[in-house]
Amino acid sequence: MLYIKDVLLQLLFALTPFVLYNIYYHDKTANYSKRFINITCMICLFMSMTFHSSVQNGIIFDIRYVIMFFGMVYGGMTTGLILLVEFVLYRVLIGGQGLFSAMIILVISFNLSVLLAILYRRRSEYRNLITFLAGLSFSVIPICVMYVTERKYIVENLTFNILAMPVQNFLGIWLLISLFNKAVSDKQLFQKYLQNEKVETIAHVAASLAHEVRNPLTAVMGFLKLIRNDSISKEKTNYYIDICVEETKRTEVILSEYLSIAKPSTPNYEQMDLVPQLNSVIDIMTPYANMNSVTLELHNEGQELYISANPNEIKQLLINFIKNAVEACSYISRGKVVIRMTPESQLYAKITIHDNGVGMSSEQLERLGTIYFSTKSKGTGVGLTFSYQLIRSMNGTVNVRSILGKGTEFVISLPLTN
């Protein structure tokens, strides 16, 4: 029973990177970084060596080789060297009878880990086989080395070394690699769908913008033709030129805001006033609403509301909600979307997006914000999933009320900064 407890504890340490990944990156669109791998592997290695398995004083066993192999697969050689230094220093500090044997095992296992990690990254079709070989090697090598250097120990504790150690290493490496790889693959799939969703949104908005931009350009062309007429007075000419300049500026603003949404988002957060961001999104979405015969109304008190966020992500978030509201109203006559922005208890900026569209059932409301769920026939649900995750990552909240056939109201609360 004691062996089982030790093995389960070591397996818990082996799965720690997977658990921390799901906790830390749950609300993030980014995937793991090498810094994350370095930190989590160092923590796991320290914990596994501190609470090691042992049946004889001075001879310890843990999942150090599993962590090293995992670190080299996902963090590269730099991670492997960091873990190597950490292990050597800590193992020397622990000391004991098995120190010499541990260093021999380390030399063999570390070099083997380097080779297997390179093969794992380069030959994706053989990853299951490589994982199996890693688990087998990390189970057999310690037993063989210990049999040569500490034969009496191996003979006296044969059951532990033949059963407990292979199970610990096999299960540890298989669970950690397979589960972490699945989590990373799911995150990559989410990122791909999110990018496709963003491209589709941009395409829809671009179609309406093309129509909107054509109007001022047509006016500019008309006034320029009038200016060529010599019979027009200087005052009239200047008046027409002023109109042309204003229309050109309006076109430039629309295109600039559209490009700020279309360009790749940077992860930097900054203090920003939410009101201008919402106004620019309204300018972008108004042509799309007009194209769908939907009225957009904006109500705000004109008060500055500062939050800490990425401007491009905030714009994308607002576009996702407003676009969905517009599309929900496009199937009815006199569709209308009302957006209100107000401070809430001086702590939050509250954005309310209300539409009189088709609404949602209680079952649809329960699944809203879940990845790959959408009320639209061709939707993936990734846009709202991204929006929900972004709001949660900013310590904000989102509430929704909807009545089927009568409309939907989203209330987004984002924390204000001083």
N, C-alpha and C positions, 0 to 999 in steps of 0.2 A: 504493500500500500504506500509506503514511503517513496519507493521508486516512482510510482504513478504520480504522486504529488509533485515530485521534482521535475518529471517530464512535462507535466501540464504547465508548471510554472515557466519552464524554459520555452515551451510552445507559445505561451502568452507573450513573452519577450520577443519571440520571433515574429509574431503578428503585429507588434506595436507600430512599425512603419505603415502598414496597411490601415490600421485603425486611425493613426494620426493624420494620414492622408485624407481619409474620408471626413474627418472632423474639420481639418484646416481648409481644405479645398472644396468643401461642400457648397459654399455660397460664392465661390470664385469661378470666373470663366477661364482663368489661366490654369495651365497644367503644372505639374510638380517642377521644382527647380533643383539644381545640384546642391544649392545651399540647404534646402529642405532635407535632401537625402543625407548629406553630411551630418547635420545636427541629429536627425532621428537615429541614424546608424550608430553614432557615438553614444547616444543615450542608451540604446538597446544593448550595445556591447558592454558598457559599464554596468548596467543592471544585471545582465546575464552572468557576468563574472563575479559580481558582488553576491548574488544569490544562486550560486552554482550548485551542481549536483556533485556529491562526493560520498564514497563509501570507505575512504581511507584518508586520514589526515595528510594534507600536502598534495594530494592528487585530485584535481578538480576537472569537471567536464561541464560544458555549456554549449550554447549555439553560436559561438564566436565565428566559426567558419561559414555558417549559413549567412550571418550578417555581413561578413566580408565579401562573400560571393555576390550577395544581393547589392551591396554598395558599389561593387565594381561594374555590375550589369547596368545599373541605373545612374550611377554617379561618375563612372569612369575610373581611370588609374589614380587620379588625385584622391578620390575618396578611399580607395584601397590603401594608399600609403598613409593617409591620416589614421585609418583604423589599425594599420600595422604598428605605427608608433604608439598609439593608445594602448594596444594590447601588450606590447613588449614592456612598456613602462609599468603598467598596472600588474602584469604577471610577475615581474621582478619584485614589485612591492609586496605582493601576496607571498611570494617565495614558496618554500616547502619542498617536499621530496620529489615532486613531479616536474620541477622547473626545467631541468635539462631535457626531459622527454618532450615537454610542451614546446620548447624552442625548435627541436628537430621536427616535430609534427607541423609547426608553423611554417618552417622553411618549405617543406614539401607541399602543404595545402595551399599556401599563399601563391606559389608559382603555378600550381594547378588551377587555382581560381582565376588567375590572370588569363591563362589559355582558354578556359571554359567560358569566361565572360566575353572574350573577343569572339569566340565561335558563336555564342548565344546572340550577340548583336548582329553578326554578319550572316548567319545561316538561320533565318527565321523558320524554315521548314523543319529544322531539327531541334527546335527549342525544347520539346518534351523529352527527347532523348538526352539532350545535354543536361537538363534538370535532373533526370534520373541518374545520369553518370555522376553528377556533382553530389547528390545525396548518397550514392553508393561509396564514392571516394572518401567523403568526409566521415563515413561510418567505419570503413575498413582501415584507412591509414592510421588513425589513432590506436586501433587495436593491434595492428601489426607492429607499430613502433613500440608500443608499451610491452608487447610480448617479448621484444628483443631487450629492452632496457629494464623492464620491471616484470619479469616473467612470473614471479611469485604472486604479485598483485593480480595479474590476469587470471591465474589458476584459482586463486582463492575467491575471486569475485566474478566468476565466469558468467553467471546468469545476468548480472547487471551489464557487463560489457557486450554480451552477445545480443541481448534483447533490448535493454533500455536505451543504449546509445544509438543503435541503428534506427530505432523507432523515432527517437528524438530528432535526429538529423534528417531522416527521410521525410517525416511529416512536416518538420519545420521548413525545409527548403521548398517542398511541394506546395504547401499552403501559402507561404509568403509570396513566392514567385507567381503562382497561378492567380491568387486573389488580387495582388497588386497589379499584375498585368491586365486583369479584367477591368479593374477600376480605372486604370490609365486609358485603356481602349475605349471605355464608355465615355470618359471625359473628352477624348479626341473626337469621338462620334458626335458628342454634344456640340463641340466647337465647330465641327463641319456643318452641322445643321443650322447652328446659329449664324454662321457666315452666309449660308444659302438663304436663310430667312432675311438677313439684312440686305442682301443683294436683291431679293425679290421686292422688298419694301422700297428700296431705292429706285428700282425699275418702275414701280407703280407711281411713285411720287414724281419721277422724271417725266413720265408721260403727261402728267397734269402740268408740270412746270413748263414743258415745251409749249403747251397751249397758252399758258399765262405769259411767258416771255414774248410770244409772238405778238401779243396785243400792243405793248409799248413800242416794239420795233416797227410795227405797222404805223403807229402814230408818228414816230420819229421820221420814217420815210416820207409820210404825207407832208409833214411840216417842212422838211428839207426841200421837197419839190416846190412848195409855196414860196420858200425863201429865194429860190432861183428867179422868181418873177420880179422884174425890175420896178414894177409899178407899186409894189408894197412899200409902205413908209418904213423909216428906220425904227420907229417905236414898235411897229408890228413885227419887224424882223427880230428885234431883240426879245420881244415877248415869245415868239415862236422858238427862238434859240433856248430861252429859259425852260420852256416846256420840254424841249428835246433833252436838255441836260437832266431835268428831274426824272424823266422817264428812263433815261440811261442809268442814272444812279439807282432807281428802283430795281431795274433789271440786274444790276451788279450786286445789289444786296441779296436778292433772291438766289442768284447763282452762287454767291459766296457761302450763304447758309447751307445750301444744298451740298456744296463740296465739303464743308466741315463735317457733315454727316457721312458722306461717302468715303472720306479718307480713313485709313486705319486708326483705331483708337490707341492712345498711349495710356499706360497705367498710372500716370501721375495725377495725384489729387491736389486740388487747390481750393482756396476760399473764393467763392463766386456768388454773385447775386442771382437768385433763381428767377426773378421777374424778367430780365432781358432774355434769358434762355427760353422761357416759355413764350415770350413775344416772338422770338425768331422762329420757334417751332410752329406757332400759329401762322406766321407768314408763309412757311413752307407748306403746311397742310391745307391752307385755304384753297389753293387751286385744286387739290385732290378732292376736297369736300365739294367744291363747285362742280367738278366733273361727275360726282355721284349725286348731284342735286340735294346736297345736305348743307344746312346752315351751321356755321361755327360762331359761337358767342364766347367772348372772354370777359370775365369780370374780376378785377383785382383792385385793391385799395391803393395801389401805387407805392406801397411801403417796401423798403428794401428788405429782402429776406436772404441772408447769407448762409450758405451751407458749404461743407467740405466735400467735394466730389470731382469727378472727371467731367468736364463740359460735354465732350462727345458722347460719353455714356449716358449722361442726363438727357441730352437731346434725343438719343436713340430710345431711351426709356419712354419719354413723353410721346414720341412719334408712335411707338408700339401701341400705347393705350388709346391715343386719339385716332389712329388709323383703324383700330378694331371698332371703336365707337362709330366712326363714319360708315364703315362697312355694315355694321348692325342696323344703321338707319337707311342704307341704300335700297332696301327692299320695300320701303313704305313711302307714302307721299308726305311731304312737309317734314322730312327728317331734320332733326335738330340735335346738336351736341353743344352743351354748355360747360365751360371750364371756369372754375372759380379758384382763386388762390388767396388764402388768408393765413395770418399767424394764429397759432393755437397755443394759448397759455405762455406765450413768449419763449416757448421751448421748441416748438415744431412749426414747420411750414406745411400747411395742409392744402393739398391740391385735390379738388373734387371734379371728376369728369362724369357728367350725366348725359345720357342719351335716351331718346324715346323710341329706340329700335325694337328688334324682335325679342330681346330679353333671353333669359336662360332658365332652365328647370333647376330644381334643387340638386338633382344628380350631376348636372353639368357644373354647378357651382362648387360642389365638393371636389371635383377633379381639376378645377381651374388652377393653372400654374404648374400642373404636373407635366413633365416632359413628354412630348409626343401626343398630348391630348389637345385637340382643337375643336371648336364648334363649327369651323369652316370645313367644307368637304375636302379641300386640297391643303389645308393648314397642317403644320407639324406641332404647333403649340410651343415651339422653341422660343419665339419672341417674348411671350408672356413669362415663360420659365426664366429667361434671362432677366427680365424686368423684376420678377419676384426675388430672384437671388441678389440682384444689385441692391434692391431696397433693404433686404435683410442684412447685407454686408455693410450697409451704412447705418445700421441700428434703427432703421425705419420700419413702418408697418403699412400694410395695405388691406383694406376691408372692401368688401363688395356686397351690394344688395341688388337683386334683380327679380323681376316678375315677368314670366313668360308672356310675350305679346305686348308688354307695356314699356319695357326699357330696363337699363342697367345703370348703376352708379358705382364708380370706383372712388374710394377715398384714400389718398396716399399721404402719409405723414413722414416727413424727413426732419431729422434733428437740426436745429439752427446752431450756428457757431457764434461766438462772441466777437 
